[in-house]
Each structure stands twice: as C-alpha cells, then as structure tokens.
Amino acid sequence: CRYERCRPCCGTHGHLRGGQGQCLPHAPCHSSFHLPGALFLLVLPVGAVRGDWREMGSSLVPHGGTIIGSARCQAFRTREGRLKAACNLLQRGITNLCVIGGDGSLTGANLFRKEWSGLLEELARNGQIDKEAVQKYAYLNVVGMVGSIDNDFCGTDMTIGTDSALHRIIEVIDAIMTTAQSHQRTFVLEVMGRHCGYLALVSALACGADWVFLPESPPEQGWEEQMCVKLSENRARKKRLNIIIVAEGAIDTQNKPITSEKIKELVVTQLGYDTRVTILGHVQRGGTPSAFDRILASRMGVEAVIALLEATPDTPACVVSLNGNHAVRLPLMECVQMTQDVQKAMDERRFQDAATRHQALPDDQIPKTNCTRSLAQRGAPAAGDDAGRALSCAPWALPAATGLLAIYDAIDSFSKGDSLRIKEIGWTDVGGWTGQGGSILGTKRILPGKYLEEIATQMRAHSINALLIIGGFEAYLGLLELSAAREKHEEFCVPMVMVPATVSNNVPGSDFSIGADTALNTITDTCDRIKQSASGTKRRVFIIETMGGYCGYLANMGGLAAGADAAYIFEEPFDIRDLQSNVEHLTEKMKTTIQRGLVLRNESCSENYTTDFIYQLYSEEGKGVFDCRKNVLGHMQQVGPRPHEGPTRPLVLIFFKPFIGKKFTTDDSVCVLGISKRNVIFQPVAELKQQTDFEHRIPKERWWLKLRPLMKILAKYKASYDVSDSGQLEHVQPWSV
C-alpha cells in the first residue's frame, strides 16, 4: 500500500503530510485523514517473487474470484524466493503489505516480516541495494485479511467470500427443490468444506434441510437408522421431498469419510426413495460477489490501511476481522495458531474441542410448558420475512409449548375477531417457506391503538401469554402502543419482543433488519446489469431510485456495493452546488476508460430534488458529453429471500423461556431484539424512544453513515474518513462450545 502517493512524508519520522499540508503523526488520536484514491494491491507470494504489480481501483468492485490472481508459490517457501520478493518490493519502495488469503498465506507473510531485516542485509551484501536503503526501509508492516469461502479462520465471524458462496448454494437448492417436489425425490447435495462445515450448516438452516453432515460434528453411532427414521417421518407428514446437505469433508466418529454416494445408497436401500446426488463443486467459488461481501471487503480493506498507517516497528502483524458488525484487529499468529489447533483436535478425534458454533438443545431437554405464543407481522412486506419468521420460531416453540399461533393479516385479524385467521402452525405448515420471499402470513400497516379492546379480547380468548412481532417501523410503533396500554388491559402484561424486518433498515435498536440484505442484493444486481448495458453504449449515466423512506441505508450501501459515483440520501443534505459538482466529476470521468456513471437516489432524500429533476439536470448539463437514463426500482426490492438473512433467524428463539407463567409490567419485558456492533441484545422500547426520530421514522444514530466517505473515495472524490473509533490490537477470544 503506497500511502506516500497521496501524502508524502513531511520529513519527520513517523509523520505524513495531510490534505492541507499539515503534519499528522501515526497516532489513533486523530479523528480523520485522507485515504488515497488508488492503492497498490500485491498478490503474495507469486506477485512479489515475479515483481508483478497492478494498480487497483473501484471499477473492480463487481468482479468475483481473485481478480489479482492467486497461487501456491513454492519459491516463496525458500529463503531465496523471499529474498527475491524483498528486492522487488524495495524497487517499488513498498514496506506495507496487505495480505489477502488463508492461514498459509498469512503464516508466510508473518515469516517474511520476521526475516525482513536479515533479507535487507543480505541484499546489501550482494550489492543489490545500498546501505541507505537498508536504513530507509528498515521494517516491514503486515496486515492480513482473510479470504475464504469456507469461513474456517478463527478470530472472525465471516471471511470474505463466504456469503457469496452461500448465495450460489441457495440458488442451486431453490432450483433443485422444484424438481424434488414434483417427483417426490430425495436430494443429497455436497457442498465445499473439507475441514469446516459452515457452508453446509448455514445452507441447511436456510433451506430447511432434513439432515446435515459436518466435519466438526460427526454423527453418533447408529446415525444411519436415525436419519432414515427422520426422512420417513417427514414423508409421513405429507412432505414431498427430502434435502440432505453434506460437507465434502464430513466424517464419522472413526474419522471415516461420509460421502454423498454412501448416503444415497443408504436411502435407496433402506427406504426405496428416488434419490439423486448433486455435487456443487467449484460453482460455489464463481459468480459475482454478494453485496455483503463487497461491503465487508471494503470495510476490512479500509481498516487494514488504517492499521498500516498506525503501525510502528514494535507492532506485531495483525489480521483484520469481523466481530458481529464491528471491525477488529487481532494478532495474526494467534488466529493462525487457533485455526491450526482446531484441525489438530479434529485429527485426534477431539470433536467437542473442535466445535466452533453453538449447538441447540435436543427436543427432550427443552422444558415443556403450557405457554401459547403468538406470531404476528406488521407493516410492509420485507423480502425473506416469512422464512425467518416461521423457521425461527417453529424449532423451539413447537417442542416447548402447546402451540405457536400465527396471526394472518396481523392486527386486521385481531381487530375484527376473525378466528379463522388465527391458526396454530407446525413444521408441515411452514415447509417450503424458505425459498419464498414476501409475507406469506399477510401484513397490514394498521396500528393497534384504535383496537386495543378487541386485541385484548382475542389474546384472552386464545390464551396468548407471549407475543412475538416481526416487522418494520409500524411494528415498533405498535409495540410502543401495546406497552402503553398495559395499565388498562392486563392481557398485555406478557413478554413482547420485536424482531426488525424491513427493507428500509430503519428500526432503532438493531444495525440490521431481516429483508434489508435481500433488498440490497437486488439493488446491487440491478446496478450490475445496468452498468453492463452501458459497456457498449459508452458515455451514459444512470439515475436509480431506491426505496427506504427517509432512511438512506439502501441507497448508500447499494452505492458502495455497486461502485456508484454518487448517492443522494436524506441524512446528508445536498443542494444545487453538490449536484453541479457531481456533474463535473462525471464529465471528467468520461475522459477516462470507464465511460459510464451510476447515481443512486433515496426516494425521500429531498422534497424538491426529485428523481425526475436530477435526471433532467444531468441530461441538460451533460449534453455533448454523456446522456442519461433513469430507473425506479420500486417494489422489486421487496422480493426474494437471500441466505444472509439466514444467520439472523435464530435471534428470535431465546426470548420467552425465562418468562413463562408470569405477569410483566416492567419496561424490560417489551423489547427489540437486534444486532448492535458486537452483540445480539434486547433493548427495551422505552429506552429506544430517546434514540428515535419519529417524524422521519429513522434512528437518530446510524452506524452506516461512517461508511459514506468510503464510497466517495472509491469514486475518486476528495474525502476524509473518520478513524476516531479505529480498533486497537485485541486478543483472540475462543469460540463458545
């Protein structure tokens, strides 16, 4: 990373020249700095050994795979190879490396860093560099970023590439389920994961698979009979298909492989079911990256640059990781060692020590109660809602309670006393919901305030003593109204929890809402197609309107994921001078090799600067240089569940069990369940009221606004990035087992 290209050294050791010429030391106390518009990215080790360089920019954001190339370099394993790599680096004046790879690449980079001074001395003795160069480039800084579809690196919740691989898997499963239902077949799908079962586990959760095999969790003796019993039971419940997910590295307790063909033979022999095997293979590594991966890579890349800028000769090599929704820096070799320890434990059949995810209690260990829980949705439909809604609750609610009631059409059914729209649901009722977006249960924007008496009557009639509401800002407002009515209606003195589900991602108390990731992927995919259409036409700018109300999450993050030139949002007011500046920027861009532009606009970002106005302004000002087109994405953003919604599904499972059979009047029994930075937390709605802009239906603080300058930097604007909360080196926390 050549930061000197943006801000040359001012002559004082450890200082860089700022954007206005001021002297800025490498210290975390500074609140912002200017990131360079382009960085040197190095593919290590082959690129270093060969001296193969390429300057990178935002135009490569939509490309999948390892666009700068990757290889296992035998030469770099030798000191001679590393010596040649050091010489090539010095020819470019590079002493800061951001290494993207797995534990092998990161281990090699750390060794390279340790040998750096010795390599420089040897180069000086050979006459390849002078003594001044030895002093000038005395130390090497290394920061790692983990790129792996297996998500098998300890210390990070998600590795770059994992979410995109999940997209490929879910797309295939959705296609297979159609033919499986038609012919009443059993499908065995083999996914990647030689040593890590993350892809298998999460894809099984996301599609509602009947059985899953993981390397870390070998099945107990007699699994063959147990699996066949489970498959036959599901068929007896009128389920027309069976899905079995198997990781390629799945093994039994004796470390013997469990192959997809073996599973097929077992099902055919024992049950006689028509069974097919599908091995996904390297299709999981291909395709364009998901919106989540694009944004994750950008965030991790920025954190890596900041870490390099703040590094000193005494700073150990670190790896940039994701903890919840928070970027953290961890000692590189601690993470590598823990990753290797997991594999060692598996080789020694210490599978409990190797487990890296929480396990659910078996049915017979979940306490049985006489609690009836109610499930309702509120507000506009959000993509992926029902998949998260039904399958989140059913596995826990059904064994532990007399029933889970689904309220169709939400408050509308309660207020009218329509008992036909209040039904108990089970596994057979929710089968196949995972592949369907939208709101199968139906939803209304009606608030409960005018129908409190009717709702209380229905809750009493159906003996509902716990309420789960999944929805957007209307659900949040409805929860506040139900909480305020507790003094008049005792029926509302029950635990009530809300899980945010809205494409707008505007509910206070959570960084993410169910459905927002699906909508974001729809926007990103559409932008990719639009940009592709302009590849032949040239000199064309597209104005794209996104949903979100007053919340600019979709426009801002969609712009970052798609490599947009600008994104207009309500949270950052703009005027005619900003619009003119953007037009001038695009005019200059048309002189480069990338002769196309992409501008996103949030639907409520401005009352007067409408999409039509911006389109007409750009069309007029761009005459003779570029022409314009506009697209209003509309409700297409609300359809189609995505696998990244899957990991949020278990969040709704843990609320009710401590509260059964009690009367609740305190604020902490009416909560929003969400993700905040590193934690999954319950926040009382009474406290969240202070954090809410009710007029514009948005939280007062929005974490994603900090990423806004990054989009401008990638688009080659001059912008400062806030580093006031940049991470310090932490220690690796072991996974809970």
Buried (B, 14 or more C-beta within 10 A) or exposed (E): BBBBBBBEEBEEEEBBBBBEEEEBEBEBEBEBBBBBBBBBBBBBBBBBBBEEBEEEBBBEBBEBBBEBEBEEBEBBBEEEBBBBBBBBBBEEEBBBBBBBBBBEBBBBBBBBBEBBBEBBEBBBEEEBBEEEBBEEBEBBBBBBBBBBBBBBBBBBBBBBBBBBBBBBBBBBBBEBBEEBBEEEBBBBBBBBBEBBBBBBBBBBBBBBBBBBBBBBBBBEEEBBEEBBEBBBEBBEEEBBBBBBBBBBBBBBEEEEEBBBEBBBEBBEEBBEBEBBBBBBEEBBBEBBBBBBBBBBBBBBBBBBBBBBBBBEEEBEBBBBBBBBBBBBBBBBBBBBBBBEBBBEBBEEBEBEBBBBBEEEEEEEEBEEBEBBBBBBBBBBBBBBBBBBBBBBBBBBBBBBBBBBBBBBBBBBBBBEBBEEBBBEBBBEBBBBBBBBBBBBBBBBBBBBBEBBEBBBBBBEEBEBBBBBBBBBBBBBBBBBBBBBBBEEBEBBBBBBBBBBBBBBBBBBBBBBBBBBBBBBBBBBBBBBEBBEEBEEEEBBBBBBBBBBBBBBBBBBBBBBBBBBBBBBBBBEEBEEEBBEEBBEBBBEBBEEEBBBBBBBBBBBBBEEBBBEBBBBBBBEBBEEBBEBBBBBBEEBBBBBBBBBBBBBBBBBBEBBBEBBEEEBEEEEBBBBBBBBEEEBBBBBBBBBEEEBBEEBBBBEEBBBBBBBBBBBBBBBBEBBBBBEEBBEEBEBEEBEE
